[in-house]
């Protein structure tokens, strides 16, 4: 069959939407745990810092506590690249569920700073695995014309996890009087036990994800890569029927040279055509972090304190940002397969650059009040409908079948390196440049991102993974 005939057969398939939704939602639970584990520390920060003796005089310890999970993220992303193309997507997602569960319990019972960071690193490894494999798995199992929507669901669950962490933190934390001293917080229920419950609450969804992943199928593209055609055919038949399975298998196999089916070599990524795609993926992943939004999530206390809010006000404002993040993620889900990836990425980079210019001016003029909250919310809304979900969509679909796991590992590792640098440097940037200078710097990075996206990012809307591969690599 010609490529046109194959695509016609695939597009006319009668998809089993209930099965596709079920499988994608279970896989996307990795995103929910990613979001919860990622953000829970921001709300717990005012309470665990006094417990461990962290103050403004110990910026290294503050940065270490905030970024220890990131070191685990990097390790998890590298690990997934080494073994995901050999062991499959499903087994590593099961492992990530186990690591999330161990981390939640261990962090909740941590008695010293060493054990706290050790279990945060374990959770970070789970994040690294899930952040790499959940969107990749969903992309490999979703129909082409709906792939953007389903991969964006992974970002939706990340946002739900973020919001869940913010609400749970807010509900668990007992009211703190304005101007309360560190000694007061340390001796309070919040300082001794409350922050532990914030981390421990993750145990329930983590154990559910671990168990449910045993019941989802392996990626059919991975099965075909290793010659397990019958298993792949059964899964593809469940997705779209026998008339969908046969042409889909034929199309996928065209992108897998026989002698390369069971071989994964990171050196392949340096082939001239592949190198160009990998560099673009790395740039987009780092841009998603260096655009600065995660500073608001990880250092919400400092960001809102600089805008004139107390501890209780900060906790409530964090919940507001989570709700906005969730609502505007639905905008991305609705538009990604209608407007395309490229236009949304341009809106995100350009919009954030403009908002940061105004936000930085507000901090520079020492302006406080609700208008500063509105600017922060506007930045989160812009990010939630663009760079946050669409980056994951793009990097999950632009790499060839035979090296997708390795390429995703390199790109996601770059994302976590970028995030680690962002998190570790913000306290120093804030001290050296002020909050205004830090946000102006992030704005400049967004301008650079806008130019690169405009010049280099192709549109992938509505194309099968195999068609994208032929356009970018062949």
Secondary structure, DSSP 8 states (H G I E B T S, - for coil): --HHHHHHHHHT----HHHHHHHHHHHHHHHHHHHHHHHHHHHHHHHHHHHTT--TT-HHHHHHHHHHHHHHHHHHHHHHHHHHHHH-HHHHHHHHHHHHHHHHHHHHT--SHHHHHHHHHHHHHHHHHHHHHHHHHHHHHS-GGGHHHHHHHHHHHHHHHHHHHHHHHHHHS----TT--HHHHHHSHIIIIIHHHHHHTHHHHHHHHHHHGGGS---HHHHHHTT-HHHHHHHHHHHH-HHHHHHHHHHHHHTS-GGGTT---GGGGGSHHHHHHHHHHHHHHHHHHHTSHHHHHHTHHHHHHHTT--HHHHHHHHHHHHHHHHHHHHHHHHHHHHH-HHHHHHHHHHHHHHHHHHHHHHHHTT--SHHHHHHHHHHHHHHHTTHHHHHHHHHHHSS-GGGHHHHHHHHHHHHHHHHHHHHHHHHHHHHHHHHHHHHHHHHHHHHHHHHHHHHH----TT--HHHHHHHHT-
